[in-house]
Amino acid sequence: MTFYLILPNVLRDYPYSSYFAPKWNIYRKAVDLNEDRIQVAEDYLRSVNAAKSRQMYSQKTPAKYVIGIITVQRFSYDRNTPQPKYLTQVVARLHNLIAKSSSQSDYQLFVCNVDSQGSRHDEAIHLSNYVRMVSKNENGNSRNNWNTNRWEREKLDYIYCLEQAWLYDSKYVLLLQDDGLPHFNFIEVLEYLVSDHLENRIQGGDMRPNLEKWAWLKLTFPENLAGFTRNWRFVLEWICISLILASVNTLLALCCYRYTLISLSFFYIIFIVSFCFYLNFTWAIGRPMFVNFGYENKHSYSLKPATSCCLPAVLYPSKNVRDILNYLENVRCNNDLPIDFVLPNYAEKSGLKEYLASPNLFTHIGMFSSLRQRNDPRTAWAYLREI
């Protein structure tokens, strides 16, 4: 009954479940959600004093965090669909969150335009009225050799923007891709993770300085790749969740039958059956629902070992950036060795830890890919989260 009647109806509209089969058009829904976010972003920017904002972000003023947004032109590749304006959404959201924060002076924000025809990136140029913009190829004279593969070009762009952020001389560098949209609690959670998990840590019941060396903190992992069988750590989570739920089930049975003469083996059977049931139950629901449970409370966030994928939002300690840049400059990327895989090699050779914030602090909204220069409507289900 659970798997053939209840779950198929309850989870029909949930993208990461095994029963996802909505009656509405998935692609159209994803486009509509994006258009709604664009409207909210543009309404906010119209309410901002552009001159005052530009002055605030025009200088390389030292701050605790500098946030750089890597951007290229993006197109919908569909004449019936408006331009996606991911950069507008990201800049507006970050600008709004920083403006409302009590630690506003701790942040600097800039746009890093790496489009091959930088002066034609109209969206970035418009947003330069609000925040500082740097351009790698301002007059279309790209320093990249266009015989170079796209993975190497992506690395060169990343190096340029990481270096531009490093020049701010901040304590931390946060480098974003222009389709990584921060959640509304981003600043609160970021400051909590840095203060209570990275700079300091509870040891022996007291909060003490953390002497552990770390390379970076990834702030998001693609939910469409976050299934329970993605890696052994996710498998372990799956087993642990199922064991906890099965234990609760067995304890309830013990409470209900504690005054009866039922043998202990009966409860062992209940536990085993419950465990098998919850393995299937959690698989059907999907890992993202469990990971995101309680995401609005900063204390529900934790640090986990990072995986090689991906780079939509990464926080670097500035003291590591120069070494990272030197390492990247001496490695050539290709289809088998994208920058996502190069960076973990650096961390391993340097003996530095890599962390991933869980749940996510950003959501990937880039249904219209800048790297592949196309849109695949079949992947639209991964862009249905309302944020």
Secondary structure, 3 states (H helix, E strand, C coil): CHHHHHHHHHCCCCCCCCCCCCCCCHHHHHHHHHHHHHHHHHHHHHCCCHHHHHHHHCCCCCCCEEEEEEECCCCCCCCCCCCCCHHHHHHHHHHHHHHHCCCHHHEEEEEEECCCCHHHCHHHHHHCCCCEEEECCCCCCCCCCCCCCHHHHHHHHHHHHHHHHHCCCCCEEEEEECCEEECCCHHHHHHHHHHHHHHEEEECCEEEECCCCEEEEECCCCHHHCCCCCCHHHHHHHHHHHHHHHHHHHHHHHHHCCCCCCCHHHHHHHHHHHHHHHHHHHHHHCHHHHHCCCCCCHHHCEEEECCCCCCCEEEEEHHHHHHHHHHHHCCCCECCECHHHHHHHHHHHHCCEEEEEECCCEEECCCECCCCCCECHHHHHHHCCCC
